[in-house]
Amino acid sequence: MHFREYKTILSPKNGMNLYRGCTHGCIYCDSRSLCYQMEHAFEDIEIKQNAPLILENQLKRRKQKCMIKTGAMSDPYIHLEDTLEQTRKCLEVIDRYGFGLSIQTKSDRILNDLDLLKSIHQKAKCVVEITLTTYDDQLCKIIEPDVSETSKRINVLKILKDEGIPTVVWLSPILPFINDTEENLRGILDACIEQKVRGILCFGFSVTLRDGNREYFYAKLDEHFPGIRRKYEETFGNSYVCTSRNHVKLMQIFEETCIEHGILYRPEDVFAYLHQFEKKTHHFSLFEE
């Protein structure tokens, strides 16, 4: 790991990434792509120096509260979070200034900050976004080797449901010839229904590959799925989007299931929900002291 100084933390759309790089080892990770111009090895995590202080300086100048988003490019709960608590310290700032939070992760480490998630949600709005790609824990350990397996992430959804914190699931990516099956989709959807997720983000049953992450992905296919790389090369060539041959059938199942159970599924509707800030008003009772 190494530290680097930054002048700002928040993007123009109120997103933040506290780390650059990741140690979760997901074989398909788009953040490895060369277009992001990372000047260090992907697993050599870059830590944004004094991130909580910079965030506080930005938030205290804001006249209008909003949702703060984190987790898009680098998981906020990578292994270093256990010792650095970079994410926790920033959540404390968000909580202190009364902003909302939309946080995306694949790790059950997020439960270490359950107290802050609850506090933020009591004052404003907190939404936890959990990525689920496969219902099979054994397959999960291959394609996402160094992160909480699916069953643990589903348990996170359950705990958050019980605590009254809304959740959204990212059903992405789906890898052609690997996890693009009806059985896998229905397993994930059943878990989402049971845990009463507010929405599911699905951009198609596909994976994106470009320079940087394609080479890593293919190397892992050769290691764990002999013969599958050849299918990718013959089917997709150098295409950016590699869409499953089962896409139409799976999308129909996905949409029908979400409609039946009142789950937001259109990306524009899910993102509108994630971006909508809600300030909570405390209603005093005559019986309160």
C-alpha positions in Angstrom: 0.0 0.0 0.0 1.0 3.6 -0.4 -0.4 7.0 0.4 -1.0 9.9 -1.9 -2.2 13.4 -1.2 -5.4 14.7 -2.8 -7.1 18.1 -2.7 -10.7 16.8 -3.0 -12.5 13.6 -2.3 -16.0 14.2 -3.7 -16.6 14.1 -7.5 -19.0 16.6 -9.1 -21.8 14.0 -8.7 -20.9 13.5 -5.0 -19.2 10.2 -5.4 -16.0 9.2 -3.6 -13.4 6.5 -3.7 -11.2 6.3 -0.7 -8.9 3.6 -2.1 -7.5 3.0 -5.6 -7.0 -0.6 -6.4 -8.5 -3.7 -4.7 -7.5 -6.9 -3.0 -10.7 -8.9 -3.5 -9.3 -10.6 -6.6 -12.6 -10.7 -8.7 -11.5 -12.2 -12.0 -13.8 -9.9 -14.1 -13.0 -6.5 -12.4 -13.5 -3.6 -14.8 -11.4 -1.3 -12.5 -8.3 -3.0 -13.8 -8.9 -1.5 -17.2 -6.1 0.7 -18.6 -8.5 3.5 -19.4 -8.5 4.5 -15.7 -4.8 5.3 -15.9 -3.8 3.7 -12.6 -0.1 4.3 -12.2 0.5 1.5 -9.7 -0.1 -2.2 -9.5 -3.8 -2.9 -8.9 -3.1 -4.8 -5.6 -0.7 -2.1 -4.4 -3.6 0.0 -2.8 -3.4 3.7 -3.1 -4.8 5.4 0.0 -6.0 8.9 -0.1 -4.2 10.8 2.6 -6.3 12.6 5.1 -9.5 11.6 3.3 -11.8 12.2 6.3 -10.5 15.7 6.9 -10.8 16.6 3.2 -14.4 15.2 3.1 -15.3 17.2 6.2 -14.0 20.4 4.6 -16.1 19.8 1.6 -19.3 18.8 3.4 -19.2 21.7 5.9 -19.2 24.1 2.9 -22.3 22.5 1.3 -25.5 24.5 1.7 -27.7 21.6 0.6 -27.6 18.1 1.9 -27.4 15.2 -0.6 -26.6 11.5 -0.9 -22.9 10.6 -0.8 -22.0 7.6 -2.9 -19.0 5.3 -2.4 -17.9 1.9 -3.7 -18.1 2.3 -7.5 -14.5 1.9 -8.4 -12.9 0.4 -5.3 -14.7 -1.6 -2.6 -14.7 0.5 0.6 -14.3 -2.6 2.7 -11.1 -4.1 1.3 -8.8 -5.9 3.8 -6.9 -2.7 4.7 -10.1 -1.3 6.2 -9.7 -3.6 9.2 -6.7 -1.6 10.3 -7.0 1.8 8.6 -10.8 2.4 9.1 -10.7 4.9 6.3 -14.3 4.2 5.3 -15.5 4.3 8.9 -13.9 7.6 9.6 -15.6 9.1 6.5 -19.0 7.6 7.5 -18.6 9.4 10.9 -18.2 12.7 9.0 -21.2 12.0 6.8 -23.2 11.1 9.9 -22.0 14.2 11.8 -23.1 16.6 9.0 -26.4 14.9 8.3 -25.8 13.8 4.8 -27.2 10.6 3.2 -25.2 7.6 2.2 -25.3 5.1 -0.7 -22.5 2.6 -0.2 -21.6 -0.4 -2.4 -19.7 -3.5 -1.3 -19.2 -7.2 -1.6 -17.9 -7.6 1.9 -19.6 -8.4 5.2 -17.0 -6.1 6.9 -19.7 -3.5 6.4 -21.4 -4.9 9.5 -18.6 -3.5 11.5 -20.1 -0.1 10.8 -23.7 -1.0 11.4 -23.9 1.5 14.2 -23.1 4.3 11.8 -25.3 3.1 9.0 -28.2 3.1 11.5 -27.4 6.6 12.7 -27.1 8.0 9.2 -30.5 6.4 8.3 -32.2 7.8 11.4 -31.2 11.3 10.3 -31.3 11.1 6.6 -31.2 8.1 4.3 -28.7 5.2 4.1 -28.9 2.6 1.3 -26.5 -0.4 1.2 -25.8 -1.8 -2.2 -24.6 -5.5 -2.3 -23.2 -7.1 -5.4 -24.4 -10.7 -6.1 -23.2 -12.5 -9.2 -23.6 -16.2 -8.3 -25.8 -18.1 -5.9 -23.2 -20.9 -5.6 -20.6 -20.3 -2.9 -18.1 -22.6 -4.5 -18.3 -20.8 -7.8 -18.1 -17.5 -5.9 -14.8 -18.6 -4.3 -13.4 -19.0 -7.8 -14.6 -15.8 -9.5 -14.5 -13.6 -6.4 -11.8 -15.4 -4.4 -10.8 -13.0 -1.6 -14.2 -11.5 -0.6 -17.2 -12.6 1.4 -19.0 -15.5 -0.4 -22.5 -15.1 -1.5 -24.2 -16.7 1.6 -22.4 -14.1 3.8 -23.6 -11.2 1.6 -27.1 -12.5 1.8 -26.8 -12.6 5.5 -25.8 -8.9 5.4 -29.0 -8.2 3.5 -31.0 -10.0 6.2 -29.4 -8.1 9.0 -29.9 -4.8 7.3 -33.5 -5.7 6.6 -34.0 -6.5 10.2 -32.5 -3.1 11.2 -34.7 -1.3 8.7 -31.9 -0.2 6.4 -32.9 -0.4 2.7 -30.8 -2.4 0.3 -30.2 -2.6 -3.5 -28.5 -5.6 -5.2 -26.2 -5.2 -8.2 -26.8 -8.3 -10.4 -23.6 -7.8 -12.3 -21.6 -9.0 -14.1 -23.0 -12.3 -15.5 -20.3 -14.3 -17.2 -21.3 -16.1 -20.3 -20.7 -19.9 -20.2 -20.2 -19.7 -16.4 -23.0 -18.2 -14.3 -25.6 -17.3 -17.0 -28.1 -19.9 -16.1 -31.7 -19.8 -15.0 -30.9 -21.7 -11.9 -28.3 -19.1 -10.8 -30.7 -16.2 -11.6 -33.6 -17.7 -9.7 -31.4 -18.4 -6.7 -30.3 -14.8 -6.5 -33.8 -13.5 -7.1 -35.2 -15.7 -4.4 -32.7 -14.3 -1.9 -33.6 -10.7 -3.0 -37.3 -11.5 -2.5 -36.8 -13.0 0.9 -34.6 -10.2 2.1 -37.0 -7.6 0.7 -34.4 -5.6 -1.3 -35.7 -2.3 -2.6 -34.2 -2.6 -6.1 -32.0 -4.7 -8.3 -29.6 -3.2 -10.8 -29.1 -5.3 -13.9 -27.6 -3.9 -17.1 -28.0 -7.1 -19.1 -26.7 -10.6 -18.7 -23.2 -9.8 -19.8 -19.7 -8.9 -18.8 -17.6 -6.0 -20.1 -14.0 -6.5 -21.2 -11.4 -4.0 -22.4 -7.7 -3.6 -22.3 -6.3 -4.3 -18.9 -9.1 -6.4 -17.5 -9.5 -8.7 -20.5 -6.0 -10.1 -20.2 -6.4 -10.8 -16.4 -9.9 -12.3 -17.0 -8.6 -14.6 -19.7 -5.7 -15.7 -17.6 -8.1 -16.7 -14.8 -10.3 -18.5 -17.3 -7.3 -20.6 -18.4 -6.6 -21.3 -14.7 -10.0 -22.3 -13.6 -12.2 -22.9 -16.7 -10.2 -24.7 -19.4 -11.6 -24.1 -22.8 -13.9 -21.2 -21.9 -11.4 -18.6 -23.1 -11.6 -20.0 -26.6 -15.4 -19.7 -26.5 -15.1 -16.1 -25.6 -12.6 -15.4 -28.3 -14.7 -17.2 -30.9 -18.0 -15.7 -29.8 -17.1 -12.1 -28.8 -13.7 -11.3 -30.4 -12.5 -8.0 -28.9 -16.1 -6.8 -28.1 -16.4 -4.5 -25.1 -19.8 -6.1 -24.1 -20.0 -9.9 -24.0 -23.6 -10.8 -23.8 -24.9 -14.2 -22.8 -26.8 -16.2 -25.4 -29.4 -16.7 -22.7 -29.9 -12.9 -22.3 -33.4 -12.7 -23.6 -34.8 -15.5 -21.5 -33.0 -14.4 -18.4 -34.1 -10.8 -18.8 -37.7 -11.9 -19.1 -37.5 -13.9 -15.9 -35.8 -11.0 -14.2 -38.3 -8.4 -15.2 -41.4 -10.6 -14.5 -40.1 -11.5 -11.1 -39.3 -7.9 -10.1 -42.7 -6.7 -11.2 -44.5 -9.5 -9.3 -42.7 -8.7 -6.1 -42.6 -4.9 -6.4 -38.8 -4.6 -6.8 -37.4 -1.6 -8.7 -35.6 -3.0 -11.7 -35.3 -0.3 -14.3 -31.8 1.2 -13.9 -33.2 4.8 -14.1 -35.7 4.0 -11.3 -33.1 2.4 -9.1 -30.6 5.2 -9.6 -33.3 7.8 -8.9 -34.0 6.1 -5.6 -30.3 6.0 -4.7 -29.8 9.6 -5.5 -32.9 10.9 -3.7 -32.0 12.5 -0.4 -34.5 12.2 2.4 -34.2 14.2 5.6 -35.9 12.6 8.6 -38.2 14.7 10.8 -38.5 13.7 14.4 -42.1 13.8 15.6 -42.3 14.6 19.3 -44.9 12.8 21.3 -46.9 14.4 24.2 -45.6 11.6 26.3 -41.9 12.2 25.6 -40.0 13.9 28.4 
